[in-house]
Amino acid sequence: MSEHDERITIPTPAGDVSGVFRHPDGADATVAVAHGAGAGMDHPFMVGYCDALNGLGIATLRFNFAYIEEGKRLPDRAPRAISVWAAVLEEVRRRAAPEPLWAAGKSFGGRMASMAVADGSIAPAGLVFLGYPLHPAGNPAKIRDEHLYGLTLPMLFLQGTRDTLATRELLDGVVAKLPTATLSWQEGADHSFAVKGVKRTPYAIGASLAAPTAEFVRAAR
């Protein structure tokens, strides 16, 4: 298959959404990657993450949720976002079968993927969370964990130790109850994985998370 980016349009129940697919020659897995609440699929963090995965021999499809396509700022409600995830996974299976297909997402995108698995809308080989939003910033009492406890697929949580959307003690406790999950703390990183005093572009920050993702994906087979 082509090693170049292919811009595609994916029909979904929420309307057509854009995607970028790249399948390096010899790729042994594919990761569908959803963006966070505040930026779309072409944010440098997303591009860096996918480019680095491609360089490690893993295919990717990054995509927009419907609200980004419509130029809206507020994220879609869960049912609409989940319907997009389901359509995206179907598109990836058509393009990349039979290799293992994983779902990954930055913050909101990862949480929506886990909710889609929980309600049976998608069945990827595993999940990768790039900063799981366990609770709103400054409100650890409003924890978003209930749906996670029914999941039995491999899960990787990549999380910054300074992430205000996931108090370390709380996330440690949640992951301890998930027998198929691994938690990898990124020392000094915030919710965007920026580290105070360390100058890195968003592209480089996203790229830095590809190696632990690839290692986990391959070890889970």
Accessible surface in RSA format (square Angstrom, percent):
REM  Atomic radii and reference values for relative SASA: ProtOr
REM  Chains: A
REM  Algorithm: Lee & Richards
REM  Probe-radius: 1.40
REM  Slices: 20
REM RES _ NUM      All-atoms   Total-Side   Main-Chain    Non-polar    All polar
REM                ABS   REL    ABS   REL    ABS   REL    ABS   REL    ABS   REL
RES MET A   1   130.10  67.4  74.83  49.5  55.27 131.6  87.54  74.4  42.56  56.4
RES SER A   2    67.81  57.3  47.90  63.9  19.91  45.9  51.72 110.1  16.08  22.5
RES GLU A   3    90.27  51.8  78.68  59.5  11.58  27.6  21.35  41.3  68.92  56.3
RES HIS A   4   142.73  78.0 138.53  96.3   4.20  10.7  90.22  93.0  52.51  61.1
RES ASP A   5    67.31  47.1  40.57  40.4  26.73  63.2  17.91  42.2  49.39  49.3
RES GLU A   6    77.45  44.5  73.12  55.3   4.33  10.3  32.55  63.0  44.90  36.7
RES ARG A   7   153.29  64.4 124.64  63.5  28.65  68.2  67.21  91.9  86.08  52.2
RES ILE A   8    18.45  10.5   6.53   4.9  11.92  28.7  14.62  10.5   3.84  10.4
RES THR A   9    88.39  62.9  68.13  69.1  20.27  48.3  35.05  47.1  53.34  80.6
RES ILE A  10     1.46   0.8   1.46   1.1   0.00   0.0   1.46   1.1   0.00   0.0
RES PRO A  11    95.52  69.6  86.02  78.4   9.50  34.5  86.24  71.2   9.28  57.7
RES THR A  12    17.78  12.6   0.00   0.0  17.78  42.4   4.72   6.3  13.06  19.7
RES PRO A  13   114.62  83.5  67.91  61.9  46.71 169.8  82.15  67.8  32.47 201.8
RES ALA A  14    15.44  14.2   0.22   0.3  15.22  34.6   8.66  12.2   6.78  18.0
RES GLY A  15    35.43  43.7   0.00   N/A  35.43  43.7  33.67  92.4   1.76   3.9
RES ASP A  16    90.00  63.0  71.94  71.6  18.06  42.7  19.49  45.9  70.51  70.3
RES VAL A  17     1.48   1.0   0.00   0.0   1.48   3.6   1.48   1.3   0.00   0.0
RES SER A  18    35.18  29.7  35.06  46.8   0.12   0.3   9.25  19.7  25.93  36.3
RES GLY A  19     0.49   0.6   0.00   N/A   0.49   0.6   0.00   0.0   0.49   1.1
RES VAL A  20     3.34   2.2   2.09   1.9   1.25   3.0   2.09   1.8   1.25   3.4
RES PHE A  21    10.20   5.1   9.94   6.2   0.26   0.7   9.94   6.0   0.26   0.7
RES ARG A  22    52.32  22.0  51.15  26.1   1.17   2.8   4.63   6.3  47.69  28.9
RES HIS A  23    14.83   8.1  13.94   9.7   0.90   2.3  13.31  13.7   1.52   1.8
RES PRO A  24    11.10   8.1  11.10  10.1   0.00   0.0  11.10   9.2   0.00   0.0
RES ASP A  25    91.81  64.3  69.86  69.5  21.94  51.9  31.05  73.1  60.76  60.6
RES GLY A  26    76.86  94.8   0.00   N/A  76.86  94.8  42.95 117.9  33.92  76.0
RES ALA A  27    12.30  11.3   0.00   0.0  12.30  28.0   0.00   0.0  12.30  32.6
RES ASP A  28    44.15  30.9  37.54  37.4   6.62  15.6  27.70  65.2  16.46  16.4
RES ALA A  29     0.00   0.0   0.00   0.0   0.00   0.0   0.00   0.0   0.00   0.0
RES THR A  30     0.06   0.0   0.06   0.1   0.00   0.0   0.06   0.1   0.00   0.0
RES VAL A  31     0.00   0.0   0.00   0.0   0.00   0.0   0.00   0.0   0.00   0.0
RES ALA A  32     0.00   0.0   0.00   0.0   0.00   0.0   0.00   0.0   0.00   0.0
RES VAL A  33     0.00   0.0   0.00   0.0   0.00   0.0   0.00   0.0   0.00   0.0
RES ALA A  34     0.00   0.0   0.00   0.0   0.00   0.0   0.00   0.0   0.00   0.0
RES HIS A  35     0.76   0.4   0.76   0.5   0.00   0.0   0.76   0.8   0.00   0.0
RES GLY A  36    10.63  13.1   0.00   N/A  10.63  13.1   7.14  19.6   3.49   7.8
RES ALA A  37    40.48  37.2  34.64  53.5   5.84  13.3  34.68  48.8   5.80  15.4
RES GLY A  38    81.56 100.6   0.00   N/A  81.56 100.6  40.89 112.2  40.67  91.1
RES ALA A  39    34.95  32.1  28.18  43.5   6.77  15.4  33.84  47.7   1.11   2.9
RES GLY A  40    16.16  19.9   0.00   N/A  16.16  19.9   6.69  18.4   9.47  21.2
RES MET A  41     4.34   2.2   3.76   2.5   0.58   1.4   3.76   3.2   0.58   0.8
RES ASP A  42    70.92  49.7  54.16  53.9  16.77  39.6  32.82  77.2  38.11  38.0
RES HIS A  43    70.13  38.3  61.35  42.6   8.78  22.5  37.94  39.1  32.19  37.5
RES PRO A  44    63.84  46.5  60.76  55.4   3.08  11.2  63.84  52.7   0.00   0.0
RES PHE A  45    12.38   6.2  12.38   7.7   0.00   0.0  12.38   7.5   0.00   0.0
RES MET A  46     4.64   2.4   4.64   3.1   0.00   0.0   4.48   3.8   0.17   0.2
RES VAL A  47    32.71  21.5  32.71  29.6   0.00   0.0  32.71  28.4   0.00   0.0
RES GLY A  48     0.15   0.2   0.00   N/A   0.15   0.2   0.00   0.0   0.15   0.3
RES TYR A  49     0.07   0.0   0.07   0.0   0.00   0.0   0.07   0.1   0.00   0.0
RES CYS A  50     1.18   0.9   1.18   1.3   0.00   0.0   1.13   2.9   0.05   0.1
RES ASP A  51    33.94  23.8  27.51  27.4   6.43  15.2  10.35  24.4  23.59  23.5
RES ALA A  52    26.40  24.3  14.20  21.9  12.20  27.7  24.73  34.8   1.67   4.4
RES LEU A  53     0.00   0.0   0.00   0.0   0.00   0.0   0.00   0.0   0.00   0.0
RES ASN A  54    10.59   7.3   4.12   4.0   6.47  15.6   2.93   7.0   7.67   7.4
RES GLY A  55    69.85  86.1   0.00   N/A  69.85  86.1  37.16 102.0  32.69  73.2
RES LEU A  56    77.26  43.0  64.51  46.1  12.75  32.1  70.49  49.5   6.77  18.2
RES GLY A  57    21.92  27.0   0.00   N/A  21.92  27.0  20.38  55.9   1.54   3.4
RES ILE A  58     0.00   0.0   0.00   0.0   0.00   0.0   0.00   0.0   0.00   0.0
RES ALA A  59     0.00   0.0   0.00   0.0   0.00   0.0   0.00   0.0   0.00   0.0
RES THR A  60     3.49   2.5   3.49   3.5   0.00   0.0   0.00   0.0   3.49   5.3
RES LEU A  61     0.00   0.0   0.00   0.0   0.00   0.0   0.00   0.0   0.00   0.0
RES ARG A  62    10.90   4.6  10.87   5.5   0.03   0.1   0.44   0.6  10.47   6.3
RES PHE A  63     0.00   0.0   0.00   0.0   0.00   0.0   0.00   0.0   0.00   0.0
RES ASN A  64    15.48  10.7  15.48  15.0   0.00   0.0   0.00   0.0  15.48  15.0
RES PHE A  65     0.00   0.0   0.00   0.0   0.00   0.0   0.00   0.0   0.00   0.0
RES ALA A  66     1.86   1.7   1.34   2.1   0.52   1.2   1.86   2.6   0.00   0.0
RES TYR A  67     1.19   0.6   1.19   0.7   0.00   0.0   1.19   0.9   0.00   0.0
RES ILE A  68    46.70  26.6  35.06  26.1  11.64  28.0  35.84  25.8  10.86  29.5
RES GLU A  69    69.23  39.7  34.99  26.5  34.24  81.5  13.74  26.6  55.49  45.3
RES GLU A  70    80.03  45.9  45.61  34.5  34.42  82.0  39.92  77.2  40.11  32.7
RES GLY A  71    66.58  82.1   0.00   N/A  66.58  82.1  35.64  97.8  30.94  69.3
RES LYS A  72   119.61  58.4 107.84  66.2  11.76  28.0  69.09  62.2  50.52  53.8
RES ARG A  73   223.20  93.7 201.36 102.6  21.83  52.0  82.15 112.3 141.05  85.5
RES LEU A  74   148.61  82.8 143.65 102.8   4.97  12.5 143.65 100.9   4.97  13.4
RES PRO A  75    47.18  34.4  31.88  29.1  15.30  55.6  31.88  26.3  15.30  95.1
RES ASP A  76    13.67   9.6   4.01   4.0   9.67  22.9   5.46  12.9   8.21   8.2
RES ARG A  77   203.84  85.6 194.40  99.1   9.44  22.5  73.28 100.2 130.56  79.1
RES ALA A  78    25.93  23.8  19.36  29.9   6.57  14.9  19.36  27.3   6.57  17.4
RES PRO A  79   103.87  75.7  91.15  83.1  12.72  46.3  97.12  80.2   6.74  41.9
RES ARG A  80    77.95  32.7  71.83  36.6   6.12  14.6  43.05  58.8  34.90  21.1
RES ALA A  81     0.00   0.0   0.00   0.0   0.00   0.0   0.00   0.0   0.00   0.0
RES ILE A  82    16.25   9.2  16.25  12.1   0.00   0.0  16.25  11.7   0.00   0.0
RES SER A  83    26.67  22.5  20.35  27.2   6.32  14.6  24.36  51.9   2.32   3.2
RES VAL A  84     0.00   0.0   0.00   0.0   0.00   0.0   0.00   0.0   0.00   0.0
RES TRP A  85     0.00   0.0   0.00   0.0   0.00   0.0   0.00   0.0   0.00   0.0
RES ALA A  86    31.99  29.4  26.06  40.2   5.93  13.5  26.69  37.6   5.30  14.0
RES ALA A  87    15.28  14.1   7.59  11.7   7.70  17.5  11.83  16.7   3.45   9.1
RES VAL A  88     0.00   0.0   0.00   0.0   0.00   0.0   0.00   0.0   0.00   0.0
RES LEU A  89     5.82   3.2   5.82   4.2   0.00   0.0   5.82   4.1   0.00   0.0
RES GLU A  90   128.42  73.7 122.02  92.3   6.40  15.2  44.65  86.4  83.77  68.4
RES GLU A  91    21.29  12.2  18.66  14.1   2.62   6.2   3.35   6.5  17.93  14.6
RES VAL A  92     0.24   0.2   0.24   0.2   0.00   0.0   0.24   0.2   0.00   0.0
RES ARG A  93   105.17  44.2 100.50  51.2   4.66  11.1  49.80  68.1  55.37  33.6
RES ARG A  94   167.76  70.4 132.18  67.4  35.59  84.7  75.78 103.6  91.99  55.8
RES ARG A  95    49.43  20.8  38.17  19.5  11.25  26.8  12.38  16.9  37.04  22.5
RES ALA A  96     3.40   3.1   1.88   2.9   1.52   3.5   2.34   3.3   1.06   2.8
RES ALA A  97    68.44  62.9  41.74  64.4  26.70  60.7  45.23  63.7  23.21  61.5
RES PRO A  98   138.10 100.6 109.14  99.5  28.96 105.3 115.14  95.1  22.95 142.7
RES GLU A  99    34.71  19.9  20.42  15.5  14.28  34.0  14.64  28.3  20.07  16.4
RES PRO A 100    41.81  30.5  32.17  29.3   9.64  35.0  41.81  34.5   0.00   0.0
RES LEU A 101     6.57   3.7   3.60   2.6   2.97   7.5   3.60   2.5   2.97   8.0
RES TRP A 102     3.89   1.6   3.89   1.9   0.00   0.0   2.87   1.5   1.01   1.6
RES ALA A 103     0.13   0.1   0.00   0.0   0.13   0.3   0.00   0.0   0.13   0.4
RES ALA A 104     0.37   0.3   0.00   0.0   0.37   0.8   0.37   0.5   0.00   0.0
RES GLY A 105     0.24   0.3   0.00   N/A   0.24   0.3   0.00   0.0   0.24   0.5
RES LYS A 106    22.48  11.0  22.48  13.8   0.00   0.0  20.38  18.3   2.10   2.2
RES SER A 107    13.04  11.0  12.09  16.1   0.95   2.2   4.65   9.9   8.39  11.8
RES PHE A 108    20.53  10.3  19.45  12.0   1.08   2.8  20.53  12.4   0.00   0.0
RES GLY A 109     0.00   0.0   0.00   N/A   0.00   0.0   0.00   0.0   0.00   0.0
RES GLY A 110     1.37   1.7   0.00   N/A   1.37   1.7   1.37   3.8   0.00   0.0
RES ARG A 111    49.17  20.6  49.17  25.1   0.00   0.0   0.00   0.0  49.17  29.8
RES MET A 112     3.09   1.6   3.09   2.0   0.00   0.0   3.09   2.6   0.00   0.0
RES ALA A 113     0.63   0.6   0.63   1.0   0.00   0.0   0.63   0.9   0.00   0.0
RES SER A 114     0.00   0.0   0.00   0.0   0.00   0.0   0.00   0.0   0.00   0.0
RES MET A 115    48.12  24.9  45.84  30.3   2.28   5.4  46.28  39.4   1.83   2.4
RES ALA A 116     0.00   0.0   0.00   0.0   0.00   0.0   0.00   0.0   0.00   0.0
RES VAL A 117    25.19  16.6  15.21  13.8   9.98  24.1  15.21  13.2   9.98  27.1
RES ALA A 118    48.80  44.9  14.32  22.1  34.48  78.4  17.73  25.0  31.07  82.3
RES ASP A 119    90.46  63.4  52.30  52.1  38.16  90.2  43.77 103.0  46.69  46.6
RES GLY A 120    64.72  79.8   0.00   N/A  64.72  79.8  32.79  90.0  31.93  71.5
RES SER A 121    48.90  41.3  20.65  27.6  28.26  65.1  12.79  27.2  36.11  50.6
RES ILE A 122    10.07   5.7   0.65   0.5   9.43  22.7   6.90   5.0   3.18   8.6
RES ALA A 123    80.77  74.3  62.16  95.9  18.61  42.3  66.65  93.9  14.12  37.4
RES PRO A 124    10.51   7.7   0.00   0.0  10.51  38.2   0.17   0.1  10.34  64.3
RES ALA A 125    44.65  41.1  22.75  35.1  21.90  49.8  34.90  49.2   9.75  25.8
RES GLY A 126     0.00   0.0   0.00   N/A   0.00   0.0   0.00   0.0   0.00   0.0
RES LEU A 127     1.14   0.6   1.14   0.8   0.00   0.0   1.14   0.8   0.00   0.0
RES VAL A 128     1.02   0.7   0.00   0.0   1.02   2.5   0.00   0.0   1.02   2.8
RES PHE A 129     1.47   0.7   1.43   0.9   0.04   0.1   1.47   0.9   0.00   0.0
RES LEU A 130     0.08   0.0   0.00   0.0   0.08   0.2   0.00   0.0   0.08   0.2
RES GLY A 131     0.22   0.3   0.00   N/A   0.22   0.3   0.21   0.6   0.01   0.0
RES TYR A 132     0.71   0.3   0.12   0.1   0.60   1.5   0.71   0.5   0.00   0.0
RES PRO A 133     5.23   3.8   5.23   4.8   0.00   0.0   5.23   4.3   0.00   0.0
RES LEU A 134     0.00   0.0   0.00   0.0   0.00   0.0   0.00   0.0   0.00   0.0
RES HIS A 135     2.38   1.3   2.38   1.7   0.00   0.0   2.38   2.5   0.00   0.0
RES PRO A 136    32.72  23.8  29.30  26.7   3.42  12.4  32.72  27.0   0.00   0.0
RES ALA A 137    65.54  60.3  40.21  62.1  25.33  57.6  40.46  57.0  25.08  66.4
RES GLY A 138    75.53  93.1   0.00   N/A  75.53  93.1  41.02 112.6  34.51  77.3
RES ASN A 139    61.24  42.2  59.36  57.4   1.88   4.5  15.21  36.6  46.03  44.5
RES PRO A 140    62.30  45.4  56.91  51.9   5.39  19.6  57.22  47.2   5.08  31.6
RES ALA A 141    95.58  87.9  59.96  92.5  35.62  81.0  71.91 101.3  23.66  62.7
RES LYS A 142   129.43  63.1 122.93  75.4   6.50  15.5  74.13  66.7  55.30  58.9
RES ILE A 143    63.60  36.2  42.24  31.5  21.36  51.5  42.24  30.4  21.36  58.0
RES ARG A 144    65.23  27.4  57.49  29.3   7.75  18.4  22.18  30.3  43.06  26.1
RES ASP A 145    22.04  15.4  21.15  21.1   0.88   2.1   0.00   0.0  22.04  22.0
RES GLU A 146   149.67  85.9 139.93 105.9   9.74  23.2  54.19 104.8  95.49  78.0
RES HIS A 147    45.47  24.8  31.34  21.8  14.12  36.1  33.03  34.0  12.44  14.5
RES LEU A 148     0.00   0.0   0.00   0.0   0.00   0.0   0.00   0.0   0.00   0.0
RES TYR A 149    83.92  39.2  55.93  31.8  27.99  72.8  55.81  41.9  28.11  34.7
RES GLY A 150    64.06  79.0   0.00   N/A  64.06  79.0  38.31 105.1  25.75  57.7
RES LEU A 151    10.91   6.1   4.91   3.5   6.00  15.1   6.99   4.9   3.92  10.5
RES THR A 152   116.35  82.7  99.54 100.9  16.80  40.0  66.76  89.7  49.59  75.0
RES LEU A 153    23.34  13.0  18.63  13.3   4.72  11.9  23.03  16.2   0.31   0.8
RES PRO A 154    39.44  28.7  39.25  35.8   0.19   0.7  39.44  32.6   0.00   0.0
RES MET A 155     0.06   0.0   0.06   0.0   0.00   0.0   0.06   0.1   0.00   0.0
RES LEU A 156     5.77   3.2   5.77   4.1   0.00   0.0   5.77   4.1   0.00   0.0
RES PHE A 157     0.00   0.0   0.00   0.0   0.00   0.0   0.00   0.0   0.00   0.0
RES LEU A 158     0.00   0.0   0.00   0.0   0.00   0.0   0.00   0.0   0.00   0.0
RES GLN A 159     0.00   0.0   0.00   0.0   0.00   0.0   0.00   0.0   0.00   0.0
RES GLY A 160     0.59   0.7   0.00   N/A   0.59   0.7   0.00   0.0   0.59   1.3
RES THR A 161    31.45  22.4   9.09   9.2  22.36  53.3   7.20   9.7  24.25  36.7
RES ARG A 162    97.55  41.0  83.06  42.3  14.49  34.5  58.51  80.0  39.04  23.7
RES ASP A 163     7.51   5.3   0.39   0.4   7.12  16.8   0.17   0.4   7.34   7.3
RES THR A 164    88.25  62.8  76.26  77.3  11.99  28.6  72.12  96.9  16.14  24.4
RES LEU A 165    37.91  21.1  37.91  27.1   0.00   0.0  37.91  26.6   0.00   0.0
RES ALA A 166     2.04   1.9   0.00   0.0   2.04   4.7   0.00   0.0   2.04   5.4
RES THR A 167    58.63  41.7  52.12  52.8   6.51  15.5  48.23  64.8  10.40  15.7
RES ARG A 168   105.51  44.3 100.62  51.3   4.89  11.6  37.53  51.3  67.98  41.2
RES GLU A 169   144.78  83.1 134.49 101.7  10.29  24.5  51.85 100.3  92.93  75.9
RES LEU A 170    59.45  33.1  56.02  40.1   3.43   8.6  57.90  40.7   1.55   4.2
RES LEU A 171     0.00   0.0   0.00   0.0   0.00   0.0   0.00   0.0   0.00   0.0
RES ASP A 172    60.55  42.4  54.13  53.9   6.42  15.2  24.28  57.2  36.27  36.2
RES GLY A 173    32.24  39.8   0.00   N/A  32.24  39.8  31.37  86.1   0.87   2.0
RES VAL A 174     5.26   3.5   4.54   4.1   0.72   1.7   4.60   4.0   0.66   1.8
RES VAL A 175    14.72   9.7  11.65  10.5   3.07   7.4  11.65  10.1   3.07   8.3
RES ALA A 176    88.49  81.4  45.39  70.1  43.10  98.0  58.10  81.8  30.39  80.5
RES LYS A 177   138.30  67.5 115.32  70.8  22.98  54.7  74.47  67.0  63.83  68.0
RES LEU A 178     4.41   2.5   1.01   0.7   3.39   8.5   1.23   0.9   3.17   8.5
RES PRO A 179   128.27  93.5  86.44  78.8  41.83 152.1  98.32  81.2  29.94 186.1
RES THR A 180    49.88  35.5  35.82  36.3  14.06  33.5  44.89  60.3   4.99   7.5
RES ALA A 181    18.43  16.9   0.00   0.0  18.43  41.9   0.14   0.2  18.29  48.4
RES THR A 182    64.20  45.7  60.46  61.3   3.74   8.9  40.86  54.9  23.33  35.3
RES LEU A 183    36.61  20.4  11.31   8.1  25.30  63.6  11.31   7.9  25.30  68.1
RES SER A 184    36.00  30.4  30.89  41.2   5.10  11.8  16.37  34.9  19.62  27.5
RES TRP A 185    49.41  19.8  23.67  11.5  25.75  60.5  22.67  12.1  26.74  43.4
RES GLN A 186    45.61  25.5  41.84  30.6   3.78   9.0  11.83  25.2  33.78  25.6
RES GLU A 187   136.42  78.3 118.28  89.5  18.14  43.2  66.24 128.1  70.19  57.3
RES GLY A 188    15.54  19.2   0.00   N/A  15.54  19.2  15.44  42.4   0.10   0.2
RES ALA A 189     1.77   1.6   1.77   2.7   0.00   0.0   1.77   2.5   0.00   0.0
RES ASP A 190    41.60  29.1  41.36  41.2   0.24   0.6  13.93  32.8  27.67  27.6
RES HIS A 191    36.69  20.1  34.99  24.3   1.70   4.3  34.35  35.4   2.34   2.7
RES SER A 192    67.25  56.8  65.02  86.8   2.23   5.1  26.72  56.9  40.53  56.8
RES PHE A 193     3.40   1.7   3.33   2.1   0.07   0.2   3.33   2.0   0.07   0.2
RES ALA A 194    37.04  34.1  36.41  56.2   0.63   1.4  37.04  52.2   0.00   0.0
RES VAL A 195    37.57  24.7  32.82  29.7   4.75  11.5  33.22  28.9   4.35  11.8
RES LYS A 196   168.25  82.1 142.32  87.3  25.93  61.7  97.65  87.9  70.61  75.2
RES GLY A 197    80.59  99.4   0.00   N/A  80.59  99.4  40.81 112.0  39.78  89.1
RES VAL A 198    80.67  53.1  64.32  58.2  16.36  39.4  67.37  58.5  13.31  36.1
RES LYS A 199   206.86 100.9 173.28 106.3  33.59  80.0 122.17 110.0  84.70  90.2
RES ARG A 200    88.13  37.0  59.68  30.4  28.45  67.7  40.08  54.8  48.05  29.1
RES THR A 201    82.53  58.7  78.28  79.4   4.24  10.1  75.85 101.9   6.68  10.1
RES PRO A 202    61.70  45.0  60.89  55.5   0.81   3.0  61.70  50.9   0.00   0.0
RES TYR A 203    94.64  44.2  94.64  53.8   0.00   0.0  72.32  54.3  22.32  27.5
RES ALA A 204    41.53  38.2  35.05  54.1   6.48  14.7  37.78  53.2   3.74   9.9
RES ILE A 205    10.84   6.2  10.84   8.1   0.00   0.0  10.84   7.8   0.00   0.0
RES GLY A 206     0.00   0.0   0.00   N/A   0.00   0.0   0.00   0.0   0.00   0.0
RES ALA A 207    28.66  26.3  21.26  32.8   7.40  16.8  21.40  30.1   7.26  19.2
RES SER A 208    51.94  43.9  26.52  35.4  25.41  58.5  36.22  77.1  15.71  22.0
RES LEU A 209     3.18   1.8   3.18   2.3   0.00   0.0   3.18   2.2   0.00   0.0
RES ALA A 210     0.66   0.6   0.66   1.0   0.00   0.0   0.66   0.9   0.00   0.0
RES ALA A 211    59.57  54.8  54.60  84.3   4.97  11.3  55.97  78.8   3.60   9.5
RES PRO A 212    40.16  29.3  34.82  31.7   5.34  19.4  37.52  31.0   2.64  16.4
RES THR A 213     0.00   0.0   0.00   0.0   0.00   0.0   0.00   0.0   0.00   0.0
RES ALA A 214     4.82   4.4   4.76   7.3   0.06   0.1   4.82   6.8   0.00   0.0
RES GLU A 215   129.58  74.4 119.36  90.3  10.22  24.3  47.69  92.2  81.88  66.9
RES PHE A 216    32.90  16.5  29.87  18.5   3.03   7.9  32.83  19.9   0.08   0.2
RES VAL A 217     0.01   0.0   0.01   0.0   0.00   0.0   0.01   0.0   0.00   0.0
RES ARG A 218    82.30  34.6  69.48  35.4  12.82  30.5  39.55  54.1  42.75  25.9
RES ALA A 219    83.35  76.6  45.65  70.4  37.70  85.8  58.14  81.9  25.21  66.8
RES ALA A 220    41.38  38.0   4.43   6.8  36.95  84.1  16.23  22.8  25.15  66.6
RES ARG A 221   150.93  63.4  83.99  42.8  66.94 159.4  75.87 103.7  75.05  45.5
END  Absolute sums over single chains surface
CHAIN  1 A     9585.8       7090.6       2495.2       5649.8       3936.0
END  Absolute sums over all chains
TOTAL          9585.8       7090.6       2495.2       5649.8       3936.0
